[in-house]
Amino acid sequence: MFDNIFELNFKKLEQNCFYAQGMISLEKEEMNFLNSIECNGKVEIWMLNIEKEMKYSNRCITKEAIFYYRFKQNRLEWMRKYIGMVVLAVNQIWSTWEIEEYVNNL
């Protein structure tokens, strides 16, 4: 999960209380977390919470992209809505499904 992460997007929402709200890749693609993570106290604890949120947010965003892949009005708009790793994963999933469907119908 931490490969290619350039930085985390932090916000100070309360006095002396920081929250991670997303991550940014080296290519400047940003994936916002669905839930903000409080980043105070022991770094080991909040980094584990960030990792859990990365996985959770990535899974939810990928599921959404899989669902909307078929209902897209414009493929380019659909691709611009999601970050690169999600677009690649969803394209591979649907491509595999379409090939299997074609082969099964031969």
C-alpha positions, 0 to 999 in steps of 0.5 A: 500500500505504501509503494509510490506514495509521495505524501499524505494530505494532512489537515489541522481540524482542531487545535494541535490535532492533525488528521490524514485525509488522503494520499498523493502519489509521485505523479500527483494523483490524489486518493482521498480517504473516506474517513479522516484519520487522527494523527496524534499520539504514537506514530505506530498506532496512527500509521496502522490506522492510515494503512487500514483506511488506505485499504478500505478507501481503495476497496470502496473506490474500486468497487464503485469504479467497477459498478460505474464502468458499464454505466459510463456515458463517456469512457474518458470522463470515467477514467478521469474520475478515478486514479490510475491504479483503480482504472487499470484494475477495473479495466483488467477485471472487465476485460477478463469478464468480457473475454470469458463471456465471449469464450463461453458463448462460442 
